[in-house]
Amino acid sequence: MKRVLSHPLIALALGLWLRLFFVLKFPAQSGDLPLYNELATNWLKHGTYGVILEDLLIPVDVRMPGYPAFLAVIYAFTGHVGDAAELPAMLAQVAVDLLSCFLVPLIAASLLLLVNDSARVRPVLKAAFWISLLCPFTANYTATLLTEVFGVFLSAIALTFLVGWTAGCWDSIFPTKKRPWEWPISPELWAGASGFAVGLVTLFRPESPLLLVGGWIGTAWLMLRHRKILYWIKLTIISGTMCAVALSPWAIRNAISLHEFQFLTPKDTNLPSEHPPYGFMAWEKTWLYRLNDCYAVTWKLNEENISFDDIPARAFDSESERRQVAKLLAQHNLSQSLDQKTDDAFAEIARERTARRPLRTYLYVPLQRVFTIWFTPRIELLPFSGSVFPLAENWNDDRADQSVTVGFFLLNVAYLGLACFAFFRLWKWNPRVRPALVMIAAYLFIRTAFLTTVEAPEPRYVLVCYPAILALVATLFGKPYGPEPS
């Protein structure tokens, strides 16, 4: 019985069932979907990557083209668009997410083999396969039409190449005799493959070059210490060039259609008729860190009325400031839009709050955002509150809801805690694995720091880090010695 339950096909069947359960039982809508639908439909029907404004089809660059391209393929294949094509699109995402689960074992095994190329990797491969297939946090996002599934899949490919790149750099400094069955891949090839893979991720998520920056830091940590500066610069140029090659069709399109040669979408992705509310966003950065505040305030801006009662007390330093914000929100609610004068007033409030307490804006709120995006139940797509604290009050209000919420919260904390333990465990075993670990740590740190600066600190933005998290956890099932049994 134990042998049957441990069979990879059983794991694959359970992983498929979990994803189909989310798709059929808890399909979720996203606020970005209407825009993705319009971009995909116009691209498919009119050959223009754009939106209709004032009865004119206008080329835009408000989103990277990867996900609209996926939707356009689904629409072309099914002959349906919009809501009618949602289920086929979700089923396609199920297939993509299952493919991701074959890559996590490769990352985990590669990390262990960097410790000892004769280490027993079979338990690690099996554990990584099961862990990734049964992870509800990544599986959950197959049930909504967002970029996360492709971000996770392509990030896993990029991480596989990046680990190989760090290993190649180590072997270039400390050469070892290759065994007959080993294919010697030069660091140049690993660097090029890593850059191109990161470019593919970037076609879905514009901040993904941060992953390549992690690779640069990981290899620099090794090579600069051994006076390989020029060689490291060469590898950096190769990887950066290949990333640009992957993005070049998008950049060329922007140059032709929009007369601007750019590889990424603008940081504040707005339509041509819209202006980023810089003042309002600066004010939010002095107090906003909870996801619930994004629903109540951020995503209602220029869309619907923002209730003053939904603004938490920490957003005000005085009664006069409270009255001023109430007045500004009332002006917004009259037309459900933020004019430049009102936005400037919010900017002035933000400057005053920052001048009074600079550590709040630049340290305390960003740290609170870190906890929001990492230490969360990750059930924002499910019909549960997702509110862990206060424990006793939430338990008395709805025990079923609180049980699910706390259960998922503890599971997420367990993943993170075990990944940290595995990280330091690998670090102690062999210096050869350390460049790969530095690469992973640098990427997680840089991405987290970047996400503390965005308008809405959504936990889903770190899902692309989960291939690394799950791979680290899986290495706990391996040991740094002993050959595979014959």
N, C-alpha and C positions, 0 to 999 in steps of 0.2 A: 504493500500500500504506500509506503514511504517513497519507494522508487517511482511509482506512478505519479504521485502528487508533485514530485520534484522534476518531472519531465518538462522540457521547455515548451512543448505544445500545450501543456496544461496552463502554464504561465501565460502564454500567448492568448489562449482562449479566455482566461480570466481578465486579461488586459483589454481584450476586445469587448467583453461583456461590460466592463466598467465604463468604457467610453460610450458604448451604445446606450447604457443606462442613463448617463448624463444627457446625451443627445435626445433621447426619446422622452425622458421624464422631466428634465430641467433645461430645455432650450432657452437661451437668454438673448435678449436684444441689447444692442450697444448703441450709444449715441453717435458713434462714428459711422455706423452702417449706412445711413442714407447717403452720406457723401461718397463712401466707397461704391455704393450701388450706382450712383449717378456717373461717377468717373468710369466705372467698368462698362456701363450701358452706352455712354457716349463714345467711348473708345471702340467698342464692338460695332455699333451701328453707324457711326459717322467717321470713324478713324481719327478722332480728336480726343486727346486726354484733357478733358475740360469740363466745365459746368455751364449751365444756362443762366445767364444774368440779363434781365430786361429783354428776354426773347432772343438773345444772341448767345451762341456757343463760344465760350471764351476759354482758350488754353490756360491752364493753371499749373502750379507746382506745390499745391498745399499738402499733398501726401506723396510719399515715395511710391513708385509704380508697381512694386511687387505684388501687393495684395489685390489691387484692382485688376492686374493681369490675371491672377488666379481666378477671380470672380468672372472675368470676361471669358476665360476658357470654359468654366462651368456653364455659363449662360449659352455659349456656342454649342457645347456638347449636349445640353439638355433641351435647348430650344425655349427655355424659360428665363425670365429675369426677375429680380426682386424676391418677394416672399415665396414665389413658386419654386425658386431654385435654392432655397435655404437648406432644405434637408439634404439634397445631393452635395452641396458645398460642405456641410458638416460631416457627411460620411467620407468625403475626400479628406477632410482634416483628420478624421479618425485614422485613416490609412497612413497619413504623413506622421502623425504622432506615434503610431506603432513603429514606424521606421526609426524614429528617434531612439526608441528603446533598444535597438540593435547597436546604436553608436555609444551609448553610455557604458556598456561593458568594454568596448574598445578603449575608451578613455581610462577606465579603472584598471584594466589589465596593463595598459601602457605605463601607468604610474608605478605599478608594482614591479614591472619588468625593469624599470629604471633603477629600482633598488637592487634587484638581482635578476639577471637575465635567465636564471635557472629556477626562479621562484615558481611555486605552484599557483597557476592563474585560474585553473578550472573552477575552484570555489568562488573566486572573485567574479568571474564571468557569469556564473549562475546567479550569484547574489545580485549583481548589478542588473541582470535581465529581469529578475523578479521585482526588485525595488522600483525600477523605472516603470515597469508595466503596471504596477499597483499604486503608483503615486497619484493620489486624487487631485493634487494641485495642478499638474500639467494636464491630466486627463479631462478635468473639468472644462478647460478652455476649448476643447473640441466642440462644445455645445454652444458656442457663440462665434459670430463672424468677425473676428479680430485677427491681428497679425501674430498673436502669441504662439500659435502652433508652429508656424513657419519660422518664427524667431528662434524657438527652442530647437527645432530640427537643424537649421542651418548653423546655429551657434555650436551645436554638438559636433557638426562636421569641422567647423573652424577650430574648435578646441582640440580635436583629434590631431589636426595638422600642426597646431601650435605646440602641443606636447612633443610631437615628432621633431619639430624645429629645435626646441630646447635640447632634446637628446642629441640631435645632429651637431649642435654647437659644442656640447660637452665632448663628443667623440672627435671633433676636429682639434680640440685642445689636448685631450687624453686619448689618442688613437688606440684602438684594440683590434685584434685580429678577428675578421669576420668569419663566421662559420659558413660552410658551403651553401646552406639553404637561405642565408640572410641576404637580402637585397640592399646593397649599400646605397642609400639615398643621401645626396649631398645636402648641406644646410641651405644652399641656394635654391634647390628644388623645394625643400620644406618651406622656406620663406616665401617663395612665389605662390605655392599652393595655399599657404595660410592667408596671404594677402588677398588672393582671388576669392577664397571662401568668405573672408570678412566682407569683401565687396558685395557678395551675394546676400549676406545677412542685411547689409545696409540698404539694399533695395526694398526691404520690408520695414526696417527700423533705422531711422537716420542717425541715431547715436551709436550705432554698432562699431564704428571705427575705434571706439574706446577699447574694444577687445584686442585690436591690433596694437594699440598703445601698451596694453598689458604684455603682449608678446615682446615688444621692444624693450620693456623694462626687465622682463625675465631674462632675456638674452644679454642685455647690457649688464645686469648684475653679475653674470658669469664672465663675459668676454672682456669687459673693461678692467676687471680685476687681474686679468692675465695679459694685459697690454695688446689686445686684439681690437683696438679702436677702429682702425680703417676697415677691417673685415666686418665688424659690426655695422658700421655705416653702410657698407656695400649691401649687407643683408637687409638693412632697414630700407634702403632705396628700392631694392628688388620687391620687397613685400608691399611697400607703399605704392609702387608703380602698378603692381598686379591688382591691388585694390582699386586703383583708378581705372584700370582696364575694364574691370567688371562693371564699374559705374559709368564708363564712357558713353554708352548709348543714351543714358538718361541725361548726361551733361550736354551731349550733342543736340539732343531734342530740345533742351532748354535754350541752347544758343540759337537754334533755328526758330522755335516758336515764340520764345519770350525775350530773345535778344540779350540773354544773360548766361554766361558760361559758369554754371554751378553744379556741383556733384550731389549736394544735399538739399533737402527742403529748408526753407527759412526756419529759424528757431521758433518764431511765433507764426505758426502756419495759419494765415488768414486769407480769405478770398480777396480779390482785387478791390472790392468795394468796402472792405472792412479795415479798421485800424486797430492795432493791438492796444489793449487798455493797460499801458505800462504803469500808470499811476495806481490803478486799482490792484494790479498784481504786486506792486511794491508794498502796498498796504497789507495785502494778504500775507506776504512773507514775514510780517512782524508778529503774526499770531496763528496762522492756519497750519495745522499739521494732521488733523484727523480727516479720514476719508468721508465721514458723515458731513463735515463742513463743506466738502467739495460738492456734494449733492445739494446742500441747502443754499450755497452761495455761488461758488465758482461756476458751476454748469448752468446756473439760472441767469447769469449775466447776459444781457442783450437777447434773452429768450422769453423770460417770464418774470413776474414780480419776485423780488427778494424780500422775505419777511425779516423785519428788524429783530423780531423775537428769536429768530434762529441764529443770530450773531452771539457767540459766547462772550462772557464777561471779560475774558482775557484780551479781547480786541480793543478794550478801552482803558485809558490811563486816568481819565477824569470824567466828571459829569459833563463838562463842556464839550469834551471830545465825543462823548456818547451822543449828545444832542446834535453835534455837527454831522456825525455819520448818519444819524436818523434822517436828517434833512437831505443829505446827498442821496440816500437810498430812495427817499420819497420822490426826488426828482427823476431818478432812474425809472421808477415804477410807473411814472406818468406815461412814458412812451415805450417802456421796456427796452430802453437803449441808453448807452452811456455816452454823453457828448464830451467834447474835448475839455470844456470848462470844468465839468464834474470830475473827470479823470485827473485833471491837474490839481483839484482840491484834495483828492485821495492821495496823490503824490506828495503833497505838502504835509498831510497827516503822517504819511509814512516817514518822511524826513524827520519830523519832530519826534516821533516815537523812537526812531533809530538813534537820534542824537541823545535822547534821554537814557536809553538803555541799549547801547550798541551790541553788548553780548547776547541780548535776547534775539536780535535779528540775525546775527552772524554766527551764533553758537548754539543757544538753547533751542530755538525753534528748528534749526536744521537737525540737531540731535534727536529731537522728538519726531521729526519726519523720518529719520533712520529707523526708529522703532516702529513707526507706522507701516513702512514698506517691507520690513523684514519680520517683525514679531506680530503676526496677524493670523487669524484662523484661515484666511484665504478662501472664504466662502461668499465673496461679494456677488457671485452669480447665482447663488442658491437662495431659496426663500427662508433664510434665517437672518437674525439681526446682526450676527458677527460681533456683538458687543460682549466682551469678556467681563469687564469690570463695570460696576461693583458686583462682585460674585453673589452675595447674599440677596441683594435686591433683584437681580436678574433671575436668580433661582426661584424666588417667590413669585415673580411675574409669569414666567413660562419655563417650566423645568425641562421640557423636551427641547426647546430652542437652546437653552443654556447648556444642556448636555452635549448637543451636537457642536455648538460653538466652542466650548472648552475642549472637547475631544480633538477637533481639528487644530485648535491653537496648540495643544500639547504635542500633537504629531509634528507640526511645523517646527516647534522648538526642539523636538527630538532630532529631526533632520539636521538642523543647524548645529546643535550641540555635538552630535556624532561626527559631523563633517569637520568641525574644529578639532576634535580629539584625533581624528584620522590624519588631519593635516600635520599636527605636531608629531604624531607617531611616525609618519613617513619621513618627516624632516630629520628625525634622530637616526633613522636607519642607514641612510646613505647620502652623501653630498651630491651624488649624480642626479637625484630627483629634485633637488632644491631649486634649480632654475625653473622647472615646470611649476613648482609650488609657488615661487615668487610671481610667476606670470599669472597664475590663478588669483592669488591674493591681491596683486596690483589691479587686476581687472575688476574684482569685486569691490575694492576700495574706491577706485576711480568712478565706477558706474554709480555706486551708492552716493558719493559726493555730488556727482552731477545731478542725480535725481532729487537731491534736496533743494535744488535751485529751480526746478520746473514748477509750472503753475499749480498742478494738481499732483500730490504725492500718492500715486496709485500703486498698491502692492503688486499688480500684474506686471509692472515694469521690470521686476527682478526675476520673473519666471525664466528668462533666458539664461540666468545663472544656474538654474537647477540641474542641467547636465553635469556641471562641475560638482555641485553639492552632492548629488546622488552617486556620482563616481567615487568621490572621496569616502562616502559612507560605505560603499561596497568594498573598498580596500580593507576594511576592518575584518573581512572574512578571509584575508590572505595572510601569509607569513613570508618573511624575506629569505627563506631558505628552502632547500629541498627541491629536487627535480619532479616533474610530473610522473606519476606512477605509470609504468608500462602496461 
